[in-house]
Amino acid sequence: MDLNTKKIKKNAFRVTKVRGQTASRIRVPGGYLPAEHLAAIQEIAEQYGNGSVHLTTRQGFEIPGIDMKNIDAVNKLLQPIIEGLKINQHDPGKGYTSAGTRNIAACIGNNVCPYANYNSTGFAKRIENAVFPHDFHFKIALTGCPNDCIKARMNDFGIIGMTEPQYDAGRCVGCGGCEKACRLKSVDALELDHYKIKRDHVKCVGCGECVLACPTRAFTRSREKYYRLVIMGRTGKKNPRLAEDFIAWADEDSIIKIIKNTYAFVKEHINLGAPGGKEHIGYIIDRTGFEEYKKFALEGVVLSPKAVMNQNVYWSGVHYKLPSYK
Amino acid sequence: MAYKISESALDAIIAGLSAQCAVYAPRLLAGWGTSSDVDIVGYAKIEKGSQIAFDKKSMYSFKEAILPISQTLFYFTEDEMREPRPAFAQAVVFLRGCELHGLSRLDDVYRADGKLDFYYEQLRSNTKFIVIGCEDGFESCFCESMGASGVPACDGYILSRGDGYVLISNFDELTDLVKAEKAEQIDFTPVPAKNTLKVNVPDEIPEEVATSPIWDEYDARCIICGRCNFVCPTCACFTMQDIFYDENVNAGERRRVWASCQIDGYTDIAGGIAFRKTKGERMRFKALHKLKDHKGRYGRNMCVGCGRCDDVCPEYISFSACVGKVAKACKEVGGNG
C-alpha cells in the first residue's frame, strides 16, 4: 500500500498499530454537540469501523478499525457533522483541513453547572472559529471556574472563568455564609468586619463561592465576565508541568488575540529541525525566553484596566531523574 | 372602582406614581441569580409599568421594601443619638395576594396589642399596597390550603390579561392618574387564586409532634443557609448589631438585620449555649412556629402558602411537603389533624 501518512494525519486520520487500518478523529469544540450527530458517528462506526467508538481525552470521538481504503467514503459521511458543528474547512467533502491544533476542550459550563462563571462551550466555539484549521500543535481548554474540572492547567492555554463579586452591604445580614464558603472551599479572601464583609481583591480568585453561598443576594455576580489565562501547561516525557498564571481578570477578546499572536510567535521561532518538524510552544518559549514570547503575545492587545498581568512567568514541573541509590 | 387599561396607560400611570413617591414591584433583575446568566425576579424600584414582572413569582418577597434587610436604627455619640432618615416618605408597593396576607402576619408581630414598632410603622404606615392578581398561581403555591388565597381589602389591585390590565384604585393619587388616561370603567371583582397543589393543614398540632421522627430527615438534607427565612413574607425575626467606628469608638451605630432561625447563632446565649443544634430541630422550630406558635398567640397560621421557601431551597426541601408530614404526624400521635 502506498499512502502519504503525513497527509492522512493532517486529515485527522490516525496511523494505528494495525497495518492498513486507520481511525477517524472527530473534533467537537467544547465537547458539546447536538445529539443528532451521534447517529452519523454510529453509522460510520458500523459501516466502516469495527462498530466501536472511543471518547477521546480531548472530548472528541475516535472511530477505530477503519480500512485506509475507505478514508474518502468516511470523509463524505463526516461532512454533515463538520457543517453542523460549524468547523472551518477548506475543501467541503474532504474531511478536516488539519489536525495540529487540537480540539478546544471545555467543561459543561453554565449550560448546566451552577458554579460555572460563563458559557465555556460557547467561548470554546468562538476560539475554535478564530484558530482552526492550523497545523501547529496547540492545546486549549476552558473551564467555568477555578475548580478546573477540564484540567485547563495541563494545556498550552487554560482559560478559567472569573466573576467579580458585587457586594451590597445593605442586603447583608452578616450570616457569615460567604466567609465560611470562601475560607473552606476557596482562598479565604473574605472577612467579617463590624458584621459586614471585606473582600481582599488580591487574594480573590473570582470563583463565585460567595455569590453561591449568599442567602440574601448581598453578593451578586459582576455583569462583565472575566477570565484567568494560564499558559504553557503540558504533559509529555520531557518536562510535564502545570500552566502558570499569565493574566487574571482578562477579557475574551484579549485572550483570543493572545492565542492568535502565539501562532505568529511559533511560526517565527519554531525549530523545523525538531523531530517531525514539530516543536511544542512551551519548549519554544523555554528556548527563546518569556520576554520574547511576551513581545509577540501582547502585540495589539489592549487589556482592560481591571486586568492584572504577571510581567514574568516561571514554570517548574517534573524533571525526570531517578534518585541514585548506593 | 375598576378600570380597563392598556400597556401604555399603565406605563404612564406608574411613571406618574413614581414621580410622587417610591414605587416598588417585583421586577426581573438581569444576572441576579446565584448562577451565571440567570435572571430572577426580586423587589426593586420601578419607573414604568412594563417593569413589573407579572408572569413570574418573585424570589424574595415584598417584605424588604418596608422592613429593610439591614437597617440602622440610630447613630450615637457619647451622650447623643439620632435616627437616620427613613428609606422613603411615601411608597407604593406592588405585591401578590399571599404577600398582603403576609403583611398582616408582620402586623401581628410589629403592631401587637397596639404596641407599634417605631421603625416598622415609619415605613409601613406610609405605604400603599397594590395587589397583583393571580388567577392560577404558580407550581409551588398553596395559599388556598393556608386560607390565604383571597384578596383582602387593599389600596389597589391589578390583573394582567391578554388584552391589557384591570386596575382597581382605592386611593386618590392613583385614581387621578387613571382618570388622566381616560381609562374605561368596568365591573370587576377580584377572585381568589386557585392552586393545583393541595396541602392538608392540621387545625391543631399536639405537643407530641415535636418529638416525632419526621424532623430527622432534615438533619441530613438541610444546609442551614437560611434562604427559606429570607424569602418568607412572614418571617419577622431580626438581630441587633452595635458598631463602634474604628476611627472613633465614641461614635457608632445600632443596626437591626434580618435573622434566620435556621442559621448558626440564632439560639446562642451567654455561656456558649445554643438551644437548637441540629438541623432537624431548627426545621421543627420553623415549621411549628409557622403552623402552631403564631396561631396560639395571634389566632391565625403564620404561613400563607406562598411557596417561596420551596422555590428558593437549594436542597429542594419543600415546606408544603413538610406541612403534609406534620398533618400525618398529628394523626399518628392522636391529634385531630
Interface residues (C-beta under 8 A of the other chain):
Chain A: N110 C113 P114 Y115 A116 N117 Y118 N119 G161 T163 A169 G170 R171 C172 V173 G174 C175 G176 G177 H194 Y195 G208 V211 L212 A213 C214 P215 T216 R217 A218 T220 R221 R223 K225
Chain B: A30 G31 W32 T34 S35 S36 D37 G42 Y60 P68 I69 S70 C225 G226 R227 F230 T239 Q241 I243 D246 R255 V257 W258 A259 S260 I263 D264
